[in-house]
Amino acid sequence: MAVIDLSQHNFDETIANNEIVMVDFWAPWCGPCLQFTPTFEEASDRIREATFAKVNTEDEQELGLRFGIRSIPTLMIFRQGVGIFSHSGTLALADIKELIVKATGLDMNVVRKELGEESE
């Protein structure tokens, strides 16, 4: 599956309309981001349980601010519209696969309840 480029115009829709979305926040001047791109693209081809997307923080600064991106690359996983994981730095393909398996196994009712309790 191809990696989706996200912007202000399609971010919320993409997160809402896909069960699991892994987002790579990156910038074209970031060496580690560019080195990670082939791994991320390979993950999108091999892992069918998730949608893979990228946000160019240079072009989409508002999205970077919205999610508190302070270093890049930063990887985030959303499941059923809820942010469930955030990691600054790159990951190996095996680690991405493991994270998607764990995300798939989460009881989202429990996650929502815990998030609700934290925000009260």
N, C-alpha and C positions, 0 to 999 in steps of 0.2 A: 504494500500500500504506500502511496506517495505521502510525503510529509506535507502537512497543510501549513501555509503561511498565515499567521494570525495578525489581525489588526483590531483597532477599536470597533470596526464595522462587523467583524464576524467572530470575535472572541466569545462573547456570552452565548451566542447561538451554538457555536461548536461545542462548548463545555456542556450546555444543556441537552444537546441532541446526541451525545455519545456517552455510552456507559462509563468508559475509562478513557481519559485523555492524559498523555504525558506531554508536557510543554517544556521546551528548551528555550530559555531566555538567553539571548546571545547578542553579539555585535560583530560587524564585519572587520573591525580593527583588532579583535581579540584572538590572539594566537591559539590559546587552548580551545576556544570555541570552534575555530576552523579545524583544528586537529580532531575534535570530537565529532564533527559532522558526519564522516563516513560511518562511525559506530552507530550514531543515532539513526541514520538512513537504513543501515542494515537491520537494526532493531525494528524499524517500521515495516520492513519486508518480511521479517521472520515471526514477529509476534502479532498474531491476528486478534488477540483479546483486547487490544487497545488501539486508540487513534493517536498518532504522533503528530505534534505541531510545534512550530517555532515562532518566537516573537523576536523580531529585530529591535532591540531596545534603543538603538540609534534613531530609528524611524518612529517607534511607538513608545516614546518616553512616558506618556500617561499610563500605559499598561505597566511599565516598570515601576512607576511610583505607586500605582494601585496595589501592587503585590509586594512592595517593599524590597525590590531587587537592589541589593547593595554590591553584589559581585557577580560576575558572569564567568562562565556559564552557570546558571541556576536552573535546576530541573525541578518541576513540580508535577504531581499527579493529582488529578481531579477524578472523583468517582461520583456519579449521580449528581453532578454539579457542586460537590463539596471538595475543597482542597484537603487532601489527606496526607501529602508528603511534600517536603521541600528539601533540596540539597544543593549547596553551592559546590561547584566542581564537576568534573566528569565522572562517568561510571563505565565499567566494562559491560559488554553485552550480556554476560552471565548475570551480573548484578541487576541490570535492567529487567531481564526475564524474571528473576527472583522477586523483584519489587512488584511487577505486574501480577504474578501469582498471588502474592500476599494481598495486594489490593483487591483482587477478585474474591478472595476468601473473607474479606471483612464483612461483618454484620453492620450494614449501614444504619439500621435502627439504633444500634448501640452507639455508633459514632455520632449520629445526630443528637442523641440524648446527652452524650458527654460534652459535645460542643455547646449545647443549650445550657447545661449546668455551668460551664466555664464562663459563659457570657452574662450570666445573671448576677 
